[in-house]
Amino acid sequence: MLENIFTQWEYKYRRCNERVYTVLSGHCGDYTQVFSWNRSARILHCYCDMSAKFDKRKIKAVTDLVFMMNSRLWLGRFDLLLKERAVVFSISNIIQEELACSEVIERMVDTTVVECDRFLPAFNMLIGTKISPRQVFDSCIMDVEGEA
């Protein structure tokens, strides 16, 4: 299913076991997206590695920021991979009909890139400075109008 759609879209991808991997470019960098399919539940899951790695001293601060960010998301969520000390974005959808599959996957891909682009700078700011999670969160949710 995914392979056919990614081939139509001319995306480069690879399959490894039950997962399909692709790398997409956003405004803030390249994101590795990993898709898995639960056939019995008809759920497609995607998580996206944003390369936001942190050291042990930042676990509490990153956890707090993830909690604040997730409270603002309508679709998807940020998760912590504590073993890898990384932040990923996850999103899942129920696929009801094969015909709608391409549209659902397109929305999932778009949502993932948009949210990673929106929040990766905040994670990088938190990881690379001594700014509090609240200050980082407040600065990243401001709506900016116009262009620089």
C-alpha positions in Angstrom: 0.0 0.0 0.0 2.6 2.6 1.1 5.1 1.5 -1.5 2.6 2.1 -4.3 1.7 5.6 -3.1 5.3 6.6 -2.4 6.2 5.3 -5.9 3.4 7.4 -7.5 4.7 10.5 -5.5 8.3 9.7 -6.5 9.4 9.5 -2.9 12.5 7.5 -2.1 11.7 4.8 0.5 12.9 1.5 1.9 11.1 -1.3 3.6 12.6 -3.0 6.6 10.5 -5.8 8.2 7.1 -4.4 8.7 8.1 -0.7 8.4 8.5 1.7 5.5 11.0 4.5 5.9 11.2 7.7 3.9 13.1 11.0 4.4 11.3 14.3 3.7 12.6 17.8 3.7 11.0 20.5 5.7 12.0 24.1 6.3 14.0 23.2 9.4 15.7 20.0 8.1 15.2 16.5 6.9 12.9 14.2 8.8 12.9 10.5 8.8 9.4 9.2 8.8 8.7 5.6 9.7 5.3 4.0 8.8 3.8 0.8 10.2 0.5 -0.8 9.4 -1.8 -2.7 11.8 -3.8 -4.8 9.4 -6.4 -6.1 11.8 -7.2 -2.7 13.3 -6.7 -0.9 9.9 -4.5 1.7 11.6 -1.6 3.4 9.9 1.0 4.8 12.3 3.8 7.2 11.5 6.5 8.5 13.7 9.0 11.1 12.7 12.6 11.4 13.9 13.4 15.1 14.1 17.0 14.6 15.2 16.3 16.4 18.4 18.7 14.6 20.7 19.3 15.6 24.4 21.5 14.6 27.2 20.3 13.2 30.6 20.4 16.5 32.3 17.7 17.8 30.0 15.2 14.9 30.5 12.9 16.9 32.9 13.0 20.1 30.8 12.3 18.2 27.5 9.5 16.2 29.2 7.9 19.5 30.4 8.1 21.0 26.9 6.6 17.9 25.3 3.7 18.0 27.7 3.1 21.7 27.0 3.3 21.2 23.2 1.0 18.2 23.2 -1.6 20.3 25.0 -1.7 22.5 21.8 -1.9 19.8 19.2 -5.1 18.6 17.6 -3.5 15.9 15.6 -0.5 13.8 16.6 1.7 14.1 19.6 5.4 14.4 20.5 6.9 11.4 22.3 10.2 10.9 24.2 12.4 8.0 23.4 14.2 7.9 26.7 16.7 5.2 25.7 17.8 7.1 22.6 17.2 10.5 24.4 15.3 11.7 21.3 12.0 13.5 20.6 9.8 12.1 17.8 6.4 13.2 16.4 3.8 10.5 16.1 0.5 10.3 14.3 -2.0 7.5 13.6 -5.1 7.2 11.4 -7.7 4.6 10.8 -7.9 3.7 7.1 -11.5 2.9 6.2 -11.3 2.5 2.5 -8.5 1.8 0.1 -9.6 4.7 -2.1 -9.1 7.2 0.7 -5.8 5.8 1.6 -3.7 8.2 -0.5 -5.4 11.2 0.9 -5.0 10.1 4.5 -1.3 9.3 4.0 -0.8 12.7 2.3 -2.4 14.5 5.3 -0.3 12.4 7.7 2.9 13.3 5.8 1.9 17.0 5.6 0.9 17.2 9.3 4.2 15.6 10.4 6.4 18.0 8.4 4.4 21.0 9.5 4.4 20.2 13.2 8.1 19.2 13.1 9.0 22.4 11.4 6.9 24.3 13.9 8.4 22.8 17.0 11.9 21.6 16.2 13.4 25.1 16.7 11.9 25.1 20.2 13.4 21.7 21.1 16.7 22.9 19.7 16.5 26.1 21.7 15.7 24.2 24.9 18.4 21.6 24.4 21.1 24.1 23.5 20.4 26.9 26.1 19.4 27.4 29.7 16.0 28.8 28.8 13.2 27.3 30.7 10.6 25.1 29.0 7.9 27.7 29.7 9.9 30.5 28.1 10.6 28.3 25.1 7.0 27.2 24.8 5.7 30.8 25.0 8.1 31.9 22.3 7.2 29.1 19.9 3.5 29.4 20.1 3.4 33.1 19.2 1.6 33.8 16.0 3.7 35.9 13.7 2.2 38.0 11.0 3.8 39.2 7.8 7.2 38.4 6.4 10.8 39.4 7.4 
